[in-house]
């Protein structure tokens, strides 16, 4: 009797608007899926990440995403490209990464029964900005999201309870919302670091946006330097010209002249930043679950952040660090000073931050949770067929 052929691998398709966004926010999940036997495909706008994606043994499909491109003229070509990739790949499950990919990917999936996971993280600029443009776009989302996200074969993945509550208010059904806290952090790669020598140094990693609190952070740094505290501030990240909240080139030129402030731009190995810093700072307005604080916590760094959605899941006040109100530069400066002046608190909060990551937020823990979700979505689809 001839031997039966092995079953083909299950196929997982990620849809992300930028290759670097996939690598930054979805790589631990994709690795977990690969190790669980999935054939992983990535449909995204290709910038500089093609070689890194190929090195992970993922199959890359270029898509003409344009940042912020939710207008009909920009959306049409992307929707058609996603639909073509899905016809070619025939995935068992699709994972849309971010609001733009979730909306356009769901439009592309109209008429398809393939299970889809819509990962909506941080709720984006339109939910944190008060400009007329963002208010108008939010009203469109209030109408569009329930229609797209409540499909029978889909679910909405959130990283914190606040985002889940916000989506329920927008009309997403409760049984469609799944909470998995973040994408996970590699606790083998990011190990606890000893404190550097020299002046107290604060580190920030992220896009240079108002929403990330970077302007408030620079103001807090000025306040501390003006009071005679010769602390240093390292800022890793670049502006995002596609985002209306981005800092300007004139601001960057001024920041380069600030005493004690160093702009590092993009850093390939973020652990090198935390090796140089005593304290990690991210005074963000809203996050899914901030990768920069997760990685800093894994390195044993104490955290200073805001009591904002997403941030409060990792920056626990007087446990893993200190939290302050959004856009309150004096309060931020005071929290930074408190930790700068107390090596005991830095050590205590740093150990607690590392422990929190190990207990709840590691790549292994989150990887198991996301693979279980993929399997449940596929099994549920087969049961309904």
C-alpha positions as CSV (number, residue, x, y, z in Angstrom):
1,X,0.0,0.0,0.0
2,X,1.6,3.3,-1.0
3,X,2.6,5.7,1.8
4,X,0.3,8.6,2.2
5,X,1.7,12.0,1.3
6,X,2.4,14.4,4.2
7,X,-0.2,17.1,4.7
8,X,0.9,20.5,3.2
9,X,1.8,23.1,5.7
10,X,-0.9,25.6,6.8
11,X,-0.3,29.0,5.2
12,X,-0.4,32.2,7.1
13,X,-0.4,35.6,5.3
14,X,0.6,38.8,7.1
15,X,-0.5,42.1,5.6
16,X,1.4,45.1,6.9
17,X,1.8,48.6,5.4
18,X,5.6,48.7,5.7
19,X,8.3,46.0,5.9
20,X,10.0,47.7,8.9
21,X,6.6,47.8,10.7
22,X,6.2,44.0,10.2
23,X,9.8,43.4,11.4
24,X,9.4,45.6,14.4
25,X,5.9,44.6,15.6
26,X,5.1,41.1,14.2
27,X,8.4,39.3,13.9
28,X,8.1,37.3,17.2
29,X,4.6,36.2,16.3
30,X,5.7,35.2,12.8
31,X,8.6,33.2,14.2
32,X,6.3,31.4,16.6
33,X,4.0,30.5,13.7
34,X,6.9,29.2,11.6
35,X,8.1,27.1,14.4
36,X,4.6,25.7,14.8
37,X,4.7,24.5,11.2
38,X,3.1,27.4,9.3
39,X,4.3,28.5,5.9
40,X,4.6,32.3,6.5
41,X,3.9,34.8,3.8
42,X,4.3,38.6,4.1
43,X,2.5,41.1,1.9
44,X,3.9,44.6,2.5
45,X,5.4,47.7,1.0
46,X,9.1,46.8,0.5
47,X,11.6,49.3,1.6
48,X,14.8,47.9,3.1
49,X,13.5,44.8,4.9
50,X,13.4,42.3,2.0
51,X,16.7,40.6,2.9
52,X,15.8,40.3,6.6
53,X,12.4,38.9,5.8
54,X,13.9,36.4,3.4
55,X,16.5,35.4,6.1
56,X,13.6,34.4,8.3
57,X,12.4,32.0,5.5
58,X,9.2,34.0,5.0
59,X,7.8,34.5,1.5
60,X,7.6,38.2,0.6
61,X,4.9,39.7,-1.7
62,X,5.4,43.4,-2.5
63,X,2.3,45.5,-2.1
64,X,2.0,49.3,-3.1
65,X,1.0,50.5,0.4
66,X,1.3,54.3,0.9
67,X,1.4,55.5,4.5
68,X,-1.9,57.2,5.5
69,X,-3.4,56.0,2.2
70,X,-7.1,55.4,3.1
71,X,-8.4,57.7,0.3
72,X,-10.2,55.9,-2.5
73,X,-7.5,56.7,-5.0
74,X,-4.8,55.4,-2.8
75,X,-6.7,52.5,-1.4
76,X,-7.9,51.0,-4.7
77,X,-4.5,49.7,-6.0
78,X,-3.7,48.3,-2.6
79,X,-7.0,46.4,-2.3
80,X,-6.5,44.9,-5.7
81,X,-2.9,43.9,-4.9
82,X,-3.9,42.2,-1.6
83,X,-6.7,40.4,-3.4
84,X,-4.3,39.1,-6.0
85,X,-1.8,37.9,-3.3
86,X,-4.6,36.0,-1.5
87,X,-5.7,34.3,-4.7
88,X,-2.1,33.2,-5.4
89,X,-1.2,32.2,-1.8
90,X,-4.6,30.7,-0.8
91,X,-3.9,31.2,2.9
92,X,-5.5,29.3,5.7
93,X,-5.6,32.5,7.8
94,X,-4.7,36.1,7.2
95,X,-3.3,38.5,9.9
96,X,-3.8,42.2,9.1
97,X,-1.3,44.3,11.0
98,X,-2.4,47.8,12.0
99,X,-5.5,50.0,11.3
100,X,-4.6,50.7,7.6
101,X,-3.9,47.1,6.8
102,X,-7.0,45.9,8.6
103,X,-9.3,48.3,6.7
104,X,-7.8,47.7,3.3
105,X,-7.2,44.0,3.9
106,X,-10.9,43.6,5.0
107,X,-12.1,45.4,1.9
108,X,-10.0,43.0,-0.2
109,X,-11.5,40.1,1.6
110,X,-15.1,41.0,0.8
111,X,-16.6,37.8,-0.7
112,X,-13.9,35.6,0.8
113,X,-14.5,33.3,3.7
114,X,-10.8,33.0,4.7
115,X,-10.4,33.6,8.5
116,X,-8.9,37.1,9.1
117,X,-7.3,38.6,12.2
118,X,-7.4,42.4,12.3
119,X,-4.7,43.6,14.7
120,X,-5.6,47.2,15.6
121,X,-2.9,48.6,17.8
122,X,-2.9,51.9,19.6
123,X,-5.8,53.2,17.4
124,X,-3.5,55.5,15.5
125,X,-3.4,59.2,14.8
126,X,-7.1,59.6,14.0
127,X,-8.0,58.5,17.5
128,X,-5.4,60.7,19.3
129,X,-5.5,63.9,17.3
130,X,-8.2,66.7,17.5
131,X,-7.6,68.2,14.0
132,X,-10.6,68.5,11.7
133,X,-9.1,65.9,9.3
134,X,-8.7,63.3,12.0
135,X,-12.2,64.0,13.3
136,X,-13.7,63.5,9.9
137,X,-11.7,60.3,9.3
138,X,-12.8,59.0,12.7
139,X,-16.4,59.5,11.7
140,X,-15.8,57.4,8.6
141,X,-14.2,54.7,10.8
142,X,-17.2,54.7,13.1
143,X,-19.3,53.7,10.1
144,X,-16.7,51.5,8.3
145,X,-15.1,49.5,11.1
146,X,-18.2,47.6,12.4
147,X,-19.2,46.7,8.9
148,X,-15.7,45.3,8.1
149,X,-14.7,43.9,11.5
150,X,-17.8,42.1,12.5
151,X,-17.6,39.6,9.6
152,X,-18.3,36.0,10.6
153,X,-14.9,34.7,9.8
154,X,-12.9,37.5,11.4
155,X,-11.8,38.8,14.8
156,X,-10.2,41.9,16.1
157,X,-6.9,41.6,18.0
158,X,-6.0,44.2,20.6
159,X,-3.0,44.6,22.9
160,X,-4.6,46.2,25.9
161,X,-8.0,46.5,27.5
162,X,-8.4,50.2,26.7
163,X,-8.3,49.6,23.0
164,X,-10.8,46.8,23.4
165,X,-13.2,49.1,25.2
166,X,-12.7,51.8,22.5
167,X,-13.5,49.4,19.8
168,X,-16.7,48.2,21.5
169,X,-17.8,51.9,21.7
170,X,-17.2,52.0,17.9
171,X,-19.6,49.1,17.4
172,X,-17.3,46.1,17.3
173,X,-19.0,43.1,18.9
174,X,-17.6,41.9,22.2
175,X,-17.2,38.3,20.9
176,X,-15.1,39.5,18.1
177,X,-12.4,41.1,20.3
178,X,-9.4,39.1,21.4
179,X,-6.8,40.4,23.8
180,X,-3.2,39.3,23.5
181,X,-0.8,41.8,25.2
182,X,1.8,42.8,22.6
183,X,3.9,40.8,20.2
184,X,6.3,39.5,22.8
185,X,9.9,40.3,23.5
186,X,12.9,38.0,23.1
187,X,14.1,37.5,26.6
188,X,17.1,35.5,25.4
189,X,18.3,38.4,23.2
190,X,17.4,41.2,25.6
191,X,19.1,40.4,28.9
192,X,19.4,42.5,32.0
193,X,22.2,45.0,31.7
194,X,24.4,46.6,34.3
195,X,24.1,50.3,34.7
196,X,26.5,52.4,32.6
197,X,29.1,54.6,34.2
198,X,29.1,58.4,33.9
199,X,26.3,61.0,34.0
200,X,22.7,59.8,34.3
201,X,21.4,59.1,30.8
202,X,17.8,58.8,29.7
203,X,16.8,57.0,26.5
204,X,13.8,57.4,24.1
205,X,13.1,55.0,21.2
206,X,10.3,55.7,18.8
207,X,9.1,57.8,15.9
208,X,9.5,61.5,16.5
209,X,5.9,62.4,16.9
210,X,3.8,64.6,19.3
211,X,1.8,61.4,20.0
212,X,4.9,59.7,21.3
213,X,5.5,62.6,23.7
214,X,8.9,63.5,22.3
215,X,8.3,67.3,22.4
216,X,7.2,67.0,26.1
217,X,10.4,65.0,26.7
218,X,12.7,67.6,25.2
219,X,11.0,70.3,27.2
220,X,11.5,68.2,30.4
221,X,15.1,67.7,29.5
222,X,15.5,71.5,29.1
223,X,13.9,72.0,32.5
224,X,16.3,69.6,34.2
225,X,19.4,71.1,32.5
226,X,18.2,74.6,33.4
227,X,18.2,73.6,37.0
228,X,21.8,72.5,36.8
229,X,21.3,68.8,36.4
230,X,23.8,67.7,33.8
231,X,21.8,64.6,32.6
232,X,22.0,63.3,29.1
233,X,19.1,62.4,26.7
234,X,19.5,60.0,23.8
235,X,16.8,60.0,21.2
236,X,16.6,57.0,18.8
237,X,14.2,57.3,16.0
238,X,13.3,59.4,13.0
239,X,10.5,61.8,12.0
240,X,7.6,60.4,10.1
241,X,6.7,62.9,7.3
242,X,3.5,60.9,6.5
243,X,2.2,61.6,9.9
244,X,0.8,65.1,10.6
245,X,2.1,64.9,14.2
246,X,5.7,64.5,13.1
247,X,8.4,66.9,14.4
248,X,9.8,69.2,11.7
249,X,13.3,69.6,10.3
250,X,13.5,73.0,12.0
251,X,12.8,71.4,15.4
252,X,15.4,68.8,14.7
253,X,18.0,71.4,13.9
254,X,17.2,73.2,17.2
255,X,17.4,69.9,19.2
256,X,20.8,69.2,17.8
257,X,22.0,72.4,19.5
258,X,20.5,71.4,22.9
259,X,23.2,70.7,25.5
260,X,23.1,67.1,26.7
261,X,20.8,65.9,23.9
262,X,21.9,63.5,21.2
263,X,19.8,62.5,18.2
264,X,20.8,59.0,17.1
265,X,18.4,58.4,14.2
266,X,17.6,54.8,13.4
267,X,19.4,52.1,15.4
268,X,19.6,48.5,14.1
269,X,20.4,47.0,17.5
270,X,18.2,48.8,20.1
271,X,20.0,47.0,22.9
272,X,22.9,49.3,22.3
273,X,20.7,52.2,23.3
274,X,19.6,50.6,26.6
275,X,23.2,49.7,27.3
276,X,24.1,53.4,27.3
277,X,21.0,54.5,29.4
278,X,20.1,54.4,33.0
279,X,16.3,55.0,32.5
280,X,13.9,54.5,29.6
281,X,11.4,57.2,28.9
282,X,8.3,57.1,26.6
283,X,5.7,59.8,27.5
284,X,3.3,58.6,24.8
285,X,-0.4,59.6,24.3
286,X,-1.5,56.1,23.4
287,X,0.0,52.8,22.5
288,X,-1.0,49.2,21.7
289,X,1.8,47.9,24.0
290,X,5.0,49.9,23.4
291,X,7.8,47.8,22.0
292,X,10.5,50.2,23.2
293,X,9.4,49.9,26.8
294,X,9.1,46.1,26.5
295,X,12.6,45.9,25.3
296,X,13.9,48.3,27.9
297,X,12.1,46.4,30.6
298,X,13.7,43.1,29.4
299,X,17.1,44.8,29.7
300,X,16.2,45.7,33.3
301,X,15.8,49.4,32.8
302,X,13.3,51.3,35.0
303,X,10.6,53.1,33.0
304,X,9.1,56.6,33.0
305,X,6.0,56.9,30.9
306,X,2.4,58.2,31.0
307,X,-0.7,56.6,32.5
308,X,-2.0,56.2,29.0
309,X,-3.6,53.2,27.2
310,X,-1.0,50.7,26.4
311,X,1.8,52.4,28.4
312,X,0.1,51.5,31.7
313,X,0.3,47.8,30.9
314,X,4.1,47.8,31.2
315,X,4.9,51.0,33.1
316,X,3.3,50.3,36.5
317,X,3.5,53.3,38.8
318,X,6.0,52.7,41.6
319,X,6.4,49.1,40.5
320,X,8.3,49.0,37.2
321,X,8.8,52.8,37.1
322,X,6.9,56.1,37.4
323,X,4.0,57.4,35.4
324,X,2.9,61.0,34.7
325,X,0.0,62.8,33.0
326,X,0.1,63.2,29.2
327,X,2.0,66.3,27.9
328,X,2.9,67.5,31.5
329,X,6.6,68.4,31.0
330,X,7.1,69.6,34.6
331,X,5.7,66.3,36.1
332,X,7.8,64.4,33.6
333,X,10.9,66.2,34.6
334,X,10.2,65.5,38.3
335,X,9.7,61.8,37.7
336,X,12.9,61.7,35.7
337,X,14.7,63.5,38.5
338,X,13.3,61.2,41.1
339,X,14.8,58.1,39.4
340,X,18.0,59.9,38.5
341,X,18.7,60.6,42.1
342,X,17.8,57.1,43.5
343,X,19.9,54.2,42.4
344,X,17.9,52.1,44.8
345,X,14.6,52.8,43.0
346,X,16.3,52.3,39.6
347,X,17.4,48.8,40.6
348,X,14.1,47.9,42.3
349,X,12.0,49.1,39.3
350,X,14.4,47.6,36.8
351,X,14.2,44.1,38.4
352,X,10.4,44.3,38.5
353,X,10.2,45.4,34.9
354,X,12.3,42.4,33.8
355,X,10.2,40.0,35.9
356,X,7.0,41.3,34.4
357,X,8.3,40.6,30.9
358,X,9.4,37.1,31.9
359,X,6.1,36.3,33.6
360,X,3.6,37.7,31.0
361,X,5.1,39.3,28.0
362,X,7.9,37.2,26.6
363,X,8.0,36.1,22.9
364,X,7.5,32.5,24.0
365,X,4.3,33.3,26.0
366,X,2.8,35.6,23.3
367,X,3.9,33.2,20.6
368,X,1.9,30.4,22.1
369,X,-1.1,32.6,22.4
370,X,-1.1,33.8,18.8
371,X,-0.5,30.3,17.4
372,X,-3.4,29.1,19.4
373,X,-5.5,31.9,18.0
374,X,-4.5,31.0,14.4
375,X,-5.4,27.3,15.0
376,X,-8.8,28.3,16.6
377,X,-9.6,30.6,13.6
378,X,-8.8,27.8,11.1
379,X,-10.7,25.2,13.0
380,X,-13.7,27.4,13.5
381,X,-13.7,28.1,9.7
382,X,-13.7,24.4,8.9
383,X,-16.4,23.7,11.4
384,X,-18.6,26.4,9.7
385,X,-17.9,25.1,6.2
